[in-house]
Amino acid sequence: MSKGMVEVPPKGGFSFDLCRRNDMLAQKGAKAPSYRKTGTTIVGLIFQDGVILGADTRATEGPIVCDKNCEKIHYMAPNIYCCGAGTAADTEAVTDMVSSQLQLHRYHTGRESRVVTALTLLKRHLFNYQGYVQAALVLGGVDVTGPHLHTIYPHGSTDTLPFATMGSGSLAAMSVFESKYKEGLTKDEGIKLVTEAICAGIFNDLGSGSNVDVCVITKGQKEYLRNHLLPNPRTYVNEKGYAFPKKIEVLLTKITPLKEKVEIVEASDAMEE
Amino acid sequence: MDQKPFSQGLLSSEADSQRTLYPYVTGTSVVALKYKDGILMAADMGGSYGSTLRYKSVERMKSIGKHSLLGASGELSDFQEILRYLDELILYDNMWDDGNSLGPKEVHSYLTRVMYNRRNKFNPLWSSLVLGGVKNGEKYLGMVSMIGVHFEDNHVATGFGNHLARPILREEWHENLSFEDGVKLLEKCMRVLLYRDRSAVNKLQIAKITEEGVTVSQPYSLKTFWGFSAFSNPTVGAEGSW
């Protein structure tokens, strides 16, 4: 019935068509816009009751700090969290996507998600894109089979480790872990060690900075300690405060509180069941 | 002077054979710190030829004159050349026979000038040098890089030690470390380097310099721990995965 070309459905996977055009533009001297990278120090370790994840909170765009207090520990499942380093958009998108897939899987099976499920979904996705999705992840959680900690590299390879670090500050954090980690740490010792490792990254690596986030996952419960430590407080505040420049004459000051049009019901976290 | 055709450029291939382009036989990091009585320096004994571990008994720390100790990482042939320059320097100093001898500050300054001048001629000595010493009770510890960047500090590290040892030293170094504490701290750094630097070998020497002189220890190995349960059974809970 239809004349001319038959519509061929697009084959799956990444379309590399624009890469040649980008290369040509780069050769002609056009500079590509820089990605918002998360510079970063992210760590994870296994202690006697479960897994502790830690991350710094600085997001960089080239030499500029674009977000002083971003969240790098992403929710995957009630019992699984994932820290992300690399390109911020990639880590957010990929963890979001796998988190939804895990939710659907939970509905389908009626069981708690396992860490290896998240691991396999993430590594399959990243391998499929041959490293172009620049997300380096530290995945940790506790499921029926016990506590697990994995690292996932942008090309799709994974490691199972007792302690792991990723990001530009990974060497500084790894030096702390390699010298002080031992098996069977208690929760307080574990939190202290994770904080020390992230601080080593914050103070010795330029791509990491600001505050320390910690997430403790044990069987049946989790503690998300956002801004657990603030080692870089703002120490100088100008006492004069803000004053309108002399040329501006304030004629009238009227403060109208915004009216609430919709009543917000404080429901329990929509993310968790 | 014969005219070189301008099309060949300023850095032609003929001139390339006259200058250092890449290092060939390299040593890895050197870590050093000041302690109560002087300077402690540690370096392993490996000389890598690219990715092969070619030489396993290279002494990368040598005493210079009466008051200094030099450790080097990077191209080993350049280290040996620097030792010859320093030999000549110390010899001329001894020939003055005036009761004065070159201290670590002077040797450090000399090395900085040598490295910087070579870099300006686009023919660098491809080494990072650590110079430590004690003279008249004053401790001195400094570093010179291959392009002539030099500074003095309480603790220094070259190569991979910059990333792996420096955070540990910044946290745990303090004034007036005892000898045992200093050695423990250096061993901590060297152990992390052994785990995480691919060109490190488990055969190291620790050198100590005090007012009395230089002592370089016999080579020995560090104890390592590999008994984590995640290492012995990484696929627990998911047989067949990796």
Interface residues (C-beta under 8 A of the other chain):
Chain A: I46 R114 V116 L119 T120 D143 T145 G146 H148 L149 T158 D159 T160 L161 P162 L171 A172 M174 S175 V176 E178 S179 E183 E196 A200 F203 N204
Chain B: F160 H163 L164 A165 R166 P167 I168 R170 E171 K188 C189 R191 V192 Y195 R196 F228 S229 A230 F231 P234 T235 V236 G237 A238 S241 W242
